């Protein structure tokens, strides 16, 4: 399953919630769309509207603020509903667990998480020196080999210190 968004606090009294959209496809939050909650529930979008940098969403069967408080958490879409990616695009879950090496061939660590950011996403690396964060930009992430589960980086001075 692919992360689509994160449900925040309720808005108003009628079951509406704030949703931070992580997916690059905001249509995933159109009325009638099906999403899976982190707790295993399947949710169907009843209404959705843009609200600043977030969406305000209601789900079928959730009609009160009290019910909406139990929606906090991650929303996912099944992998089979994912769009086809270009060669230089990757799903976050494809990167987690990959070995990271420098362009000189030195092992830097392994990816433990991918953190969505406003400018670019970050690879969270587990290294011998502790956690390090690597911006996912073409100047630093040189190559991703899905089959070998390896990411090659060309880190600027001090990035991995």
Secondary structure as GFF3:
##gff-version 3
##sequence-region A 1 161
A	DSSP	beta_strand	2	11	.	.	.	ID=ss1
A	DSSP	beta_strand	16	21	.	.	.	ID=ss2
A	DSSP	three_ten_helix	26	29	.	.	.	ID=ss3
A	DSSP	beta_strand	34	37	.	.	.	ID=ss4
A	DSSP	beta_strand	42	51	.	.	.	ID=ss5
A	DSSP	beta_strand	54	59	.	.	.	ID=ss6
A	DSSP	alpha_helix	65	69	.	.	.	ID=ss7
A	DSSP	beta_strand	73	77	.	.	.	ID=ss8
A	DSSP	three_ten_helix	79	81	.	.	.	ID=ss9
A	DSSP	alpha_helix	92	95	.	.	.	ID=ss10
A	DSSP	beta_strand	99	102	.	.	.	ID=ss11
A	DSSP	beta_strand	107	115	.	.	.	ID=ss12
A	DSSP	beta_strand	122	127	.	.	.	ID=ss13
A	DSSP	beta_strand	130	135	.	.	.	ID=ss14
A	DSSP	beta_strand	141	145	.	.	.	ID=ss15
A	DSSP	beta_strand	150	153	.	.	.	ID=ss16
###
